[in-house]
Amino acid sequence: MRLRSRCASCVSPKLAELLKDNHRYVFTLIHKFNKPGEIYSLRPDIIVISDEAHRTQYGKLAENMRFSLPNASFIGFTGTPLMESEEDQLTRRVFGGYVSTYDFQRAVEDSATVPLYYDNRGEELYYDDKGTQRQVTADKELNQRLATAIEQFELDAEQEEAVRRRLGGEYLILTAEKRLDRIAQDLVAHYTQRWQTGKAMLVCLDKITAVRMHGLIDKYWKQAIQAQKQLVNLENLSPNLSPTRGEALIFPSSLVGKGAKGLGFPVKQAADEQEEVEHQQYLQWLQSTEYLVVISEAQNEVKTFKDWGLDIIPHRQIIKSRNLEEEFKNEKHPFRFAIVCAMWLTGFDVPSLATLYIDKPLQGHTLMQAIARANRVYEGKNNGLLIDYNGILTSLRAALAKYSRAEVGSTDESITPYNVLDQLREDYAIALQSCIDHIANLGFNLQELVETAGFDKITALASAVNAVCTNDESRARFEVLAREIFKKKQALITEPKLTAPYQGRYNAIEQIYKHLHEQHKISLDINAVLRFLQGVVSEFINVDTSRLPGAESGKTYDISKIDFELLKAEFANSPTKNTSVQTLKEAVERQLQRMIQQNPSRIDYYTRYQQLIQNYNRETDRVAIEQTFEELLKLVKDLSEEDTRAVREGLSEEHLAVFDLLCSSKDNLDTRIRNRVKQIAQSLIEAVKSQLQQLENWRDKESTRATIKSFVYDYLYSEDTGLPVDAYDDSDVDNLSNIVFMHIYQQYKSANKHPYAA
């Protein structure tokens, strides 16, 4: 029997009965496994085929399914490659390695998809345009105005903390009015030049931004209609006639005179009858095209949007009264441009979709699913086009690298091996007891919550939450301990019988944790504050407008032509950190210190925003983008310069690898610090190899892995042997120690068995 578990709607109300019969195939939903501890079937010939296996097989329902079918076999399917997230490490542990893969290049070669081109159209941001004297005082003025604004709203402590944390991020920069206005202007100019290529989609940062972008797009779309009407109705535009200052006439380049580029230049009326017909068709296309917001409904959304000066009601009426999904899939329907933030990014195929505009930080699965919207085969469609306004190139390269990272039948050594189930169960039990002891020290017996029911359970839960919230430190410690429990239990997802004796205590802790976070969500309403603060920040943010809207931004690149082997090699030298090999006490104390030491009220927002702008500009710099792609194209094969770099640096290949890792997060280190880091790279590896000589099969045991990881951290943190404190802070040491450890784990089976051994 084959049982297919899906993440969409269910078809059978009697799953247990069906499994007892002799059906060859049963299609069901994972939500049907809603009876904990119940055996559905003991048959050994059941094969469970799980769709969307990278995100649906690790919760309570999946645990119930494993328990209810103890003798079944499992195979998982996913439309995206497995990344280095904790969830994907679980995917490998649950299902094993790849059985079969199908990447971008093969799909294009087989004509299963069309080529997908990448074009970055983001513009550089900068502070102020009022001269150097203004720049000198901008930092004090911005910080003071933000502080004054926060005070006038009379927020409680929790609200103020939430506001300050949002201020410390990039949200207010990415949603600055001038930036969004520029994107809308360029997008309309660009898409209206591609009017015959198919449908398009814009991915926005969030729901608020999606509705804001609709208003801005509407403004420029109506300008495009008006400009085209002028072209159609006027017999001739004078050679000396130019648009009103500060405005641009937007025409598709295919319909204007040579050199016009379709923007802001005098154009001539149609030279013949055929061109006149094309002008009329284009005007009809502009006037008939619908550009609509497609976002999910949220509680209290009318008030939320009103706080931002927006009206969601007309958009919601359209979404509810029409079948937008079918309309957008219909290539003949005038709904041609969708504005989304999360909906339709996965599992939604529209073959006629040819252009995907992205203005949202995406990575991993979500990014790969999103860009796949534009590469479906459609008659007359030569390629899909990915337009990047947000600087996602780094994330895109990392995601693409995963397609070639793991080979069929191979084991991924970046995943920490778990060989001893008894040890996993013991770790889980210890984590549970540590959390129970913490709650007991705060004056509450968890068993009371485990054993009560009905209204008594509600009362007990309230008492437990009050105890946990005795102070900020007690709550923070509980949350860290609870998350450790969740991680330990996930490691046993395939062995539900081992966790069953602890289920009551686990459920009680989970109830407390969820209640804390539900309270947090309900109590905070800071939209009006953020909107006001965004107005303040927007005054200081400007955008480069030197390029005409819709004009060419540079080269576009065919993603399928990338040298994936070269990309794979690049990211193999930058492994992500692994967090599973430290003791529970170390993990809790380290996470707790980070939580209680973060004081958002001390952030210098001017300095913070300057850094965010620099990071954003680096990802939108066209010279850097062109260099990146040129290096990855198949024509670029000459690695001789890199091959000799170790000699130039005065290091062996072995030491150079560690040196590069230690410098990976730092730009422009001076000569003194670089030389010091070289010495550290050399001495660290030799010290590690000395440690490895004393450990047999060190990668097979959690205790020995933890020993080496702690050694690396202590070495890099030490005043005598560690990284220079004037260039590396504690967070750098924490991050780099994990990265270096993963390099050692992957490359050094023992002190003498590694790729650099003679």
ZIHU-V641169 format. One record per run of one state. SS is the DSSP state (alpha for helix, beta for strand, coil for the rest). FROM is the first residue (numbers start at 0). TO is the last residue. Records with the same first field share a line. If there is no record, write none. Layout:
SS=FROM-TO  FROM-TO
//
This chain:
coil=0-0  6-13  20-23  32-45  50-58  68-71  76-84  95-102  109-111  113-113  120-123  127-130  152-155  167-169  174-175  193-197  203-205  233-248  250-251  255-261  263-271  288-288  293-299  307-311  321-322  329-333  340-351  358-362  374-374  376-381  388-391  402-419  441-444  451-452  468-470  490-494  523-525  543-555  562-562  572-582  597-598  602-603  620-620  633-638  643-643  649-651  663-669  692-696  700-700  717-728  748-752  754-757
beta=1-5  24-28  46-49  72-75  112-112  114-119  124-126  198-202  249-249  262-262  289-292  334-339  352-357  375-375  382-387  540-542  556-557  561-561  632-632  747-747  753-753
alpha=14-19  29-31  59-67  85-94  103-108  131-151  156-166  170-173  176-192  206-232  252-254  272-287  300-306  312-320  323-328  363-373  392-401  420-440  445-450  453-467  471-489  495-522  526-539  558-560  563-571  583-596  599-601  604-619  621-631  639-642  644-648  652-662  670-691  697-699  701-716  729-746
//
